[in-house]
Amino acid sequence: MAPPQLRVYLPERDLQRQFAAFMGTPARARGYPPEQGEYALIVEVAPALFAAVAANEAERAAPGVTLVDVSMIGAAGRIYMCGGTDDVLRAEREIAAVLGAVEGRDHEASTGEGPDAGP
């Protein structure tokens, strides 16, 4: 498996009312809608499974952060989170650390066509 790729990284330091409403739609909110003025972060990572791994570690490192939604549908997973600036910054650092620590193989090696392919 290839190492995870960070595809989207969108910090919003002062969440505006319209964007808070977008993040707070019923499909995303799950009962924890973001509020105007909060610090928000949207992350997209591929493969999608790593969104759950990153969200879990982010919440462990910053328990005050609100995970608005974690989506693992399709090729890429998405994390929508918000909260106080310090909590979200701590979560950001943890996401970068956990994704950076994952070792993977080049695509050639995983398809059996690279130098690591067997006889």
N, C-alpha and C positions, 0 to 999 in steps of 0.2 A: 504494500500500500504506500502511496506517495504521502509525503508529509502534508499537513493541512495548509491551505492557502487562505490568507486573510483577503477577502475580495472587496469588502466594504467596511469602512471605519468612519462613522459619522458622529462626532461629538457635537452636542448642542448645549452650549454653556448657560444660556438663559432661555429656557423653553418658552416659546410664545404660545399664546392661546390657541391659534389655529393648528399648530403642530401638536400640541398637547391633545387637542380634539382628535386628530388623526391617529395618534398612538393609543388613544383611549376608546377607539371604536369597540363595539361588543366582541368582535372577533379577536381582538388583541388584549383587551383590558383584563379579562378574567377576574374582575372585581377590584383591581388595583390600578385605577386610572392615574396617569401622571398629572401633575398640576403645573400651572403657569409659574415660571420662575425657577423651576427645578433644573438640575443638570441632567441631560439625557444622553444616552449612547445607543447607537444602532450598529451592530456588527454582523457581517455576513461572512461565513467561513465554509470552505469546501474541503473534504466531504462533509455532508450535513451532520453526521454523528458528532463531529467535534464541537458543534454548537452546544450540545448538552454537556460535554466535558468542560468546555470553557465556562459555561454558565454556572455549573456546579462549583467550580473552583473560585469563580468571581464572588459568588454568594458566600462561600466559606471564608474568603479573605475579607469581605466587606458585608457583614450581616445587615447593615442598615440600608443597603441598596434594595430597590424594588424591581424584581424581574417582572416586567409587564407581560412579556411573552417570549417563549423559546420555541422556535419552529424548526423541525427537522424533516420537512417534506421536500422532496426533490433532491437535486444534486447539491444544493447549498443550504446550510442552516442559518437561521437568523436569531439574533438576540436583541430584544428591546428592553432597555433598563433605564431607570431614572432614580433620582434621590439627591441627597446633599452632595456638594462638590467633592468633599474629601472622600466620601464613600465610593462615588463613581470613579474618581481618579484611582483609588486603591483597586477597584474591580478592573479597571483598564489595564493597570500594570500586571495584575494576575492573569488576565486573558492573554496578554502578550507573552508572559513567562510560560504558561502552560502550553500554548501553541508552539512556541519556540523550542520547547524541550522534547517535542515529539520527533522521534527519528523515523525516517521512512526510506523507501527505496526509489530509485529512478523508475520511470515507467517502463523503460526497456527491460530492466531486471525482472519486473513483475510479470511481463508478458512472455518471458522465456526466450527473448531474443537478444539479450545483452550478454556481457561477459560473465555474468553469474549464472547463466543458463546451464542446465545439466547436460549430460551426454546425449 
